Amino acid sequence: MTSKMAPGVAHVDDEHFVINLLSLHNPHLIREVLPPRLTEPRRIFEDREAHLEQVVRKLQIESNHPVSPPSPSAPPPEALTS
């Protein structure tokens, strides 16, 4: 027994869970018992390429590296500095 306190998470929702299938052994077995709608990847960004380009350009601006010409779907540089 110890008197040290460890940070924890208070779980208030016992009906919804997040399972990181990439961190578990044999995730294919979990996929066999769960419906496909619960295991299929979900998009976080509608246009992944445009998002990645925006992040790269922002990092280039912050680190004072030259910025390559933008693609047509990328936001203008001034939108990244706000």
ABEGO torsion letter per residue (X at the ends): XBABBBBBBBBABAABBBBBAAABBGAAAAAAABBAAAABBBBABABAAAAAAAAAAAAAAAAGBBBBBBBAABBBAAAAAX
